[in-house]
Amino acid sequence: MVSRENGWAGRLPVAVFAGLLAGAGWVSGATFPLEYCTDGAEADFRLPLGKSEVRFKKEPEYVGEDIVRSVLYVAPGKKEYVGFACDSEGNTLYFDLNRNLDLTDDPDGVFKAGSEGWGRCFENVVLPIQQGGRRRDLALDVQIYGASWGRYSVQSSWKSDAVSIGGGRYWVSVVDDGDGVITDEDALFLEPAEEEFSLGGEGQQVELRAPASLILNGDSFALSYELSDDGKVLALSVEPGAKKLVEVALDGQGVERIAMQDGATAAVYFSPGAVLSIPAGRYRGSVWTRAGDGERTSLWRAGNVSHRVREGEGRETWRMGGPVASQLTCKQAGGRLSFDQATVGAGGEKYSLVNSSGVSLGKPKLRVKKAGEVIHVGEFEYG
């Protein structure tokens, strides 16, 4: 349940509540204060270009003639928004901050593109949003590519110190798409605070569409989110969940973490065992797998992995993880051979490299043989 009404954050000082939480372990549930920042997690969202064009009453004198007009929604639904116009030739983005359909009286809503090219990228865009008596400051990077495709990266988020959930401690961040409520259209980032679970490198947090139900290492939790009146604190409430879980066998080597999601239900496993507990559903997500041993190891991530879990049909098996192997394919089109290399896991999932240690494996080379002897290495012509 998402609430936009006055919450506990307006009644109890954050520092006091955080101190109470720090001294208590996990019992039956807890509420964690996540504080607003502009240097935490970052999430990307699509702009509705070509779908919601605004008719402004007054506009500035543009440099070019092809103007992209659209909206950024600041409340649930399609009625409340901040309109904007992009003059690509003039490298300028105009936001209607006071929402009066006049783009000429918002001096703080004018932004210049950082560089020229096919698209226009506007960095460090800060939008003060007044909504229902509450102010929120949105920090964005906005990218516009023509009249029909664009996106914005939200730089502002709410994050916590390490909090206790179940039997572990985690850093948590939440990113709102701008509409002021947290649903599964927004983002929640989760990362174990214990060093033994760290994958190394930056950007290795598990990113989820902010779930209402979270299965964390086989334990079920119900999550809810409540924003304070001043927008500076997001209360994350975590309670024991009531989801019915189904056992799934994991067949694969070196799997270090799994993050799968079905709508508002997410399932995350750090150092998973041979059996996973998960509700029935159609899941899609990512798996991280480590290959090699000793000083020569590599970490791989496969995205867009999909599996279905059914009830009452016996234990299913998810094949994923190692052995991870390179797969080379060759296609001929006329007088041309096209080679493609992929790194594939036990279930056929395709991996990309996250990081590696030790000696590099180097780039693949093509060897041409004739009668069993290598006659050339590298590029070649034939025919």
Beta strands, then each sheet from edge to edge (+ up, - down):
strand 1: 2-3
strand 2: 30-37
strand 3: 43-46
strand 4: 67-73
strand 5: 81-87
strand 6: 92-95
strand 7: 110-112
strand 8: 120-131
strand 9: 134-145
strand 10: 149-154
strand 11: 157-159
strand 12: 163-165
strand 13: 168-175
strand 14: 187-192
strand 15: 206-209
strand 16: 213-216
strand 17: 219-227
strand 18: 233-240
strand 19: 246-251
strand 20: 255-262
strand 21: 265-270
strand 22: 275-278
strand 23: 281-293
strand 24: 296-309
strand 25: 316-319
strand 26: 325-333
strand 27: 336-344
strand 28: 350-356
strand 29: 367-370
strand 30: 373-377
sheet 1: 1+ 17+ 16- 21- 20+ 23- 24+ 28- 27+ 26-
sheet 2: 1+ 17+ 18- 2+ 11- 13+ 12-
sheet 3: 1+ 17+ 18- 2+ 11- 13+ 14- 15+
sheet 4: 3+ 10- 9+ 8-
sheet 5: 4+ 5- 6+ 7-
sheet 6: 22+ 19- 25-
sheet 7: 29+ 30-
end
